[in-house]
Amino acid sequence: MTDSPILSPRPSTAPEPELMRMDACAVVARLRDGSLSPHDLLDALEKRIAAVDPVVNALPTLCFDRARAHADRLLKRPAAERGLLAGLPVPIKDLTEVEGVRTTYGSPIFADYVPAKSNILVENLEANGAVIYAKSNTPEFGAGANTFNEVFGATLNPWNTARSAAGSSGGAAVALATGMAWVAHGSDMGGSLRNPASFCGVVGLRPSIGRVAKTPGAQIDGTLSVEGPMARNVEDLALLLDAMCGEHPGDPLSLPVLPTSFLEAARSGWRPGRVAYSADLGITPVDPQVAAITRAAAEKLAQAGVIVEEAHPDLSEAHECFQTLRALSFAVSRAKLLREHRDLLKPEVIWNIEKGLSLTAEEIARAQAQRVALVQRTLAFFERYDLLLCPATIVTAFPVEQRYLAACNGHTFETYIDWLAIAYAITLTCCPALSLPCGFDREELPVGLQIVGPPRAEARVLAGAKLIEDILGLKGIAPIDPRVKPA
């Protein structure tokens, strides 16, 4: 495919560095008024990626010819018919199929796989004016919360390139943090949107089940993993969520678009009356610095007149419940790969599949009952509180060569996913949850505050997050140039 001619009605007036620092909402406004073309954005991205990505390895697969051809098709339409994003470029996580673009799932098994059809999520984004230009790096099949794989290698944290970007949407978070994306797609089972957002100083939202339609994989009724948005601030995140939403017959769990957009909700000025804060949700160790920084953020909300109390729902069954349901999901989706390609799978994935295959019906039934009880107790909790605040991750970015976090604050974890409990406990409750930058530790690494609302209350979460973002004054801490440190 050859690059198509630029059809922009007038030339861009924004210098490249200024363009990369602009908010996505501002970029879309200029796309709509014609002072920017999608081609201007793609040209700027191509230069920025060439300069930055060799350092951090966030976007290993590029598809600029495909993106420019799509931009040309968009520009043939009237401006009002170019969708919510109007030609804004968006990278897609390498767990999600894009027609004609290499999609590896971070696995050597699929190193050369090129899908013939896009995921429903991608189709919806493109219908809403997104221009897909890259695939973002992910750990193998999204497992492990540290973005490295045998196909592309490790993605490095731009705040300190000797540190992990977390995962599994690590490539997406790093692309945002370094100005290689204005918004980005990710997915989340045990914190895969929230963890990298926290480590990289950006915003990531795990939406409610069905809020973002996707092509079902091995399960029609799978509810642990969801697709969602990442961005550099709350308003941009809400804009991308609006572009992702909508009912689709191919996803029986998908929800209709709400009467009020999520961007309007974020800008509504809504204030919570009473929120809860917990440093550990009663289930996990937490680094003292992370606890102090997130508590300080909650205290600033209290100083602004919101009632803040130390509380959390009873999530004591989360460890057993999530371990079982996650293992079941791996067995259902990956057992065939274990039989046919065991030698190409990383040890953590093999362990998860084998654990799932060994489950008894009694263990599965127990986990399902535990999840029902967790949801019921959480719903009762939100009858008193508008929001729940806690750390998004229990530490800041750890050394990238560590496959996972093995210990925290004197506690050694039994498995490679135990350190994610503060995120996966919320996954089990079916609640939307957002990670928002709330400060920095002594090594100048970002800390994320997790903001949780009741099921299907993304509007409330976004409005609360925007309020906290304004109070903390940390909007715009990214993009940055990578801070190269020796491993």
N, C-alpha and C positions, 0 to 999 in steps of 0.2 A: 504494500500500500504506500502511496506517495502522499506527502503533505498537501492539503487542500489550500487554495488561496484564502487570504484573510478577507472577510466580508464586513469588517467593522465600519460603521457609518462615519466615524471620526476617530482620529488617533488618540491614544491615551496621553494624558498630561501628568500622570503619576510616575515619578522615578521609581525604579525597581525596589530599592530598599524601603521606601515609603509604602509602596504597594504591599509588600510582604508583611508590614506591621499593621495594616488596616484591619479593622474588624470585619468579619464576614458580612454582617448586616450592611455596613457602609459599602463594601464591594458590590453587593447585590443591588443596592440602590443605584450605583453608578452603571452597573450592567443594564438596569432598566431604563435609565435616562440616556443611554447611548454614549456616555463619556468614557466607558471602558468596554472592550470586547472580550469575550472568552479567550480569544487568541492572545490578547495582551497578558492575560493571567497565565496562560499556558507557557508563553515565552519566558515570563518571569520565573515560573516554577522550574522550568527546565534549567535555567541558569543557577537558581538557588540549589537545586538538587545536585547538579554537577559540582558545586562548590562545597556542599555540606555533607551529602550522604556518604561519600567515601570515608568520612570520619565516624559516623554513627550507625550506618547500615540499617536504615529504617524502611526504605522503599526499594527492595531488590528487583522488582519487576515494574517496568515502565511501559506505557502504551500510548505515547503521545500522538502517533499517527491516527490511531482509533479516536482519540480525544478530539483532534482537530477536525476529523471528518464529522464527528457528532456536532461540534461547534458550528460548522458550516451549515448543517441541517437546521440547527436552532435559529441561526441568523436569517434564514429564509422566511421565518415566521414573524408576524408582528410582535413587537416587544411584549405586549400584554398576553401573548400566547406561549411564552417561553418557560412557564412554570414558576414555582415559588423561588427556585434558586437561579433562574434566568441565565444559566450558563456557568455557574460557579463550579470549579473543579473540586472533585471529591475522591480521595483514595479509598479503596475497598480492602478490607482485611483478607489475608490469603487463606482463610478458611471458607470463603464465599465465592461461588462461581461467577465469573464475568465472561460472557460469550467471546470466544476467540482469543482470550488472554490466559497465559499460563497460570495455573492454580495448583499449588503444591501441597496445601495443608501443612506445610513445614515438614513433610515426610519424604524420604528417598523413594518410597513406593510410588508417589505421584509426582516425582521430580519433573516429568515431561508431559504432564496431563494438561490438555487444552480443552475446556468444555465447549460444547456446541450450543449451549443455552445458558443464559444468565439466571441466577437466583431471582425469585420474586422481589426480594428487597432491592436488587440492582435495577430491575425493570421499573419499579415504582420510583426510585430516585431519578432515573434517567427521564421518566415521564414528567417529573417535577423539575426538570431543568438542570440536573446534575450532569457534569461532564467527568467521566471516569478516566483518570490518567495514570494510575499506579495501583499496585497491590502492596499492602503493608505487611511487614514481617511478623511472624507468630511462632510460638513454640509448636512442636509436633502435635497436631490435632488439638491445639490450644491447651495442652496439659502442662502444668508446672509453674505458672506465674513468673517465669523468667524467660525472656524472649531469646531463645537460641534454638537452632536446629541443624541437622546434618546437611541440609541443602544450601542454606545461605549463611550460616554462622550466627553470631550473636549481634543483637542490637544493643547499642551502648547509650547510657543515660547522658544527655547533653550537659547536665549540671556538674557531672564528674564522669568522664568517659571510662573510669575504672569501675563504675558501679552499674548495677542492673537497671534496666528500664521497667522491670516487672513484666506482667503479661496477664492474659495472653494478647491483649491489644497493644503490645509494646511498641511495635512499629508505628502505629497510628499516633500514639501519644508523643513519640519522639519527633515525628514529622510535624506535628502541631507546635511543639516546644521550640523547634529550630526554624520555623518559617518555611517549611516545605508543604504546608497545607493550611488552609483557613478553617476548615472543619474536616472531620474524618469519621468513617464508619468503624464500629467495633462490635464485639459480642461479649456476653457475660454469662458465666455459669457460677463460678465461685469468687467473683470479683474482677473478672477480666476486663471490664471497662473502668472499674473504680481503682483497682490496684495501680495500673500504669499511670492513670491520671494523677494519683497521689504522689507517686515517685517522680513524675516529670513536671509537676506544676501546672497542669491543665485541668479541664473540667470533663468528667465522664458521667453519664447517666445510664443506670440499668432501669429500663422502663418496666411497666407492668406486663404480665403475660398477655400476648396478643396485640399489644399496642403497635408493634412494628411487624407487619406481615413478612413471612419468609417461606421458602420452599421447605416443606417437611423433609427431614432426613430419614433416619431409621424408624422414627416414631411420629405418628400423627399427633399424639397427645403429649409429646415431650414438653415439660414446663420448667425444667431447670435452667436451660440456656435460652437467652433472648438476644435479639439484635438491638443496637442502640447507637446514640450519637456521642461524639467527643468534640470539644472545641476549646478555644482559649478563654472564653468567658461565658456567662450564663445565657445572655441574649443570643449569641451565636449558636449555642447548644440548642436552645428552644427553636430557632429557625430551622436547623437541620432535623430536629425531631418532627416538626410540622411536615417537612418534605418526605420523611420516612413513613408517615402514618397513613392508614387507610385500609378498609376491608378488602379482602381478596378471596375469591372462591377457592384458590389453590391452597389457602391456609385456613382450615376450619376454625382455628382459634382467634383469627384476626378480628380486631375491633373497628367500628366505624370512626370516621373523623368527628371530633367534637365540634359543637357550634362555635366555641371560642378557641382561637389558635393558641398554641403554647407560647408563642412569642408575645401575644397580648397578655397572657397570664403572667409571664415573667415581668412584664412592664406594669402590671396592674397596681402595684403599691400595696398589695395585701400584706398584712402583718400578723404573725401568729400571736395568740394571747398567752399560751402556756406551752413551753417545750421541755422535753426531758434531755438530760445529758448523762452519758455513761462513758467512762474511760475504757471499759472492758466488756460490756454487756454481760458481765458475770460469768464469762466462759473462757477467757484467754488472758495470758500475760501480755503486757504492753510495755514498750520502752518508756521509761519515765519522761524523757524529753517529749515524745509524741503525746503522752497523756497531758503534760503541762501545757503544750502549745494548743491542743484542741480544747482543753478546759478554758484557757485564756480567751479563745474565740467565743465560747459560750458565755463567758462573763461579760464580754463586750456587748453581746446581744442583750444581756440582762441590764447593762448600763443604759441601753437604748429604750428600756421600759418594758421589755418582754419578761414574763415570769419564767425563770429557769430553775428546774429542780433536778436533783440527782435521782434518776430512776431508769429502769429498763424492764421490758417484759421478761417473763421466765422463758429463757432459751436453752435451758440446761440439757435438753435432748438433742441439740443441734448436731453435735459431733457424730453420734451414732447414726442419726437419721441421714445426714448428708453423705457420710462415707458409704452407706448402703445404697442410696438412690443414685449417687454418682457412679458407683461401681456397676450397678444395674444398667445405667445408660451406656457405659463403655462396653459392656458385654453385648448389649443389643446392637450397638453401632459398629463395633470393631472386632467381634469374634472371628469373622471370616479372615480379616487381615492377620490375626494371630495365627490362624491355622496355615495360611499360605505365605506369610512374609515375616515370621517371628524374628528372623535374623536382622531385619531392617527396622524394627521398632525399638524405641528407647526403653530402658528398664522400667521407668515409672508407668509408661503406658501398658506394658506387659503386666505389671502388678495390678493395675486397675482392672484390666480385662479379666484376668484370672480370678481376682476377688469377686467380680460380678458373676462369673460362671459358676462359682462355688456357693453362691447364695441359695438359701432354702426359701421355699414359699412362705414359711413362717417368719423369716427375717425380713422379707420384702413387705409382708403384711404389717409387721411391727413398725417398719420405717414409714409406711404410708399413714398409719394411725398417729405416729408421732408428729408427722407434718401437719395433719389436720388439727391436732391439739396446739401446735405452735402457732398456726394461723389464728385459731380461736382466741388464744391468750393475747396475741398481738392486736387483734381487732378490739378486744376489750380495753387494752392499754390506750389505744388511740381515741377512745371515748373521753379520756381525760386530757390527753396531750395532742396538740396540733402537729408536732414534729418530734422526731427523736434524733439527737446529735451524738456522734461518737467518732473515734478515729476511723478513717477509711482503710488504713493499714496500720499494723502495730509497730512498725519500724519505718525508718527512712531507707533509702536505697542501699542495699548491701553489695559486697563485691560481686562483679559480674561472673567470676569464675565459679562461685557457689551455685550449684544446681538449684538449690532452694534454701530457705531459711531453716536451719536445723535447731536453733535455740533462741530464746528471747528472755531477757531479764532473769536469768538463772534457771529457766525451765527448758528442758529438752523435749522436742516434739517426737511423737511416735512415727508419724508418716510425713510424706513430702507435702501434704496439703493441709496439715493441722494449723500451720501459721496463718491460714486464710480464714479462720473461723469468724472473725469480726465482720467479714463480708459474706461468707456463705450462710451464716445464720440468717441474715436478712434475705438472701435468695429464697430460703425455705418458706419465709412468711408471705411470699408473693407481693411484697411491697416495692414500690419504686424507690431507688436510692441513688444519690448523687454525691460524687467526690468533688470538693471545692478546695482550692489552695487556701490555707489559713495561716501559713507562717513557715519559718525555716529553722532547722536545727543548728547546732554549733558549727557544723561543717558546711553550712549554707545549702543544705539539701531540702527540697520542699516537703511539706507535711500536708496531707489532705484531711479535711473534715467531711465525714459521711453524714448526709442529711437525708432522713428517711421519713416517708409519709405513708398513710394507709394505702391499701391496694387501689389502683387506678387514680391516685391523687397526684399525678405528675404536675398538674397546674399548681397545686399547693407547694410542692417541693421546689419547683422552679421559682416561684415568687419568694419563698423563704430564702432560697439560695441567693437570689438577686439582692435581697435585703442584707444578708450577711456579707456578700461580696462588697456592697457599698460601704458597710460599716467598717470592714477590715481594710478597705482601700488597696486591695491586692490585685485588682483587675489590671491586666496588661503586663504581668511579670514575664510573659513570653510574647514574642519569640526571642531567643537568645542564640548567640554563636556558641558552638560546643566548647566546653571547658576541658581541654585535653589534659588528662592526668595519667601517669604511668600505672599500669595494673600492678 
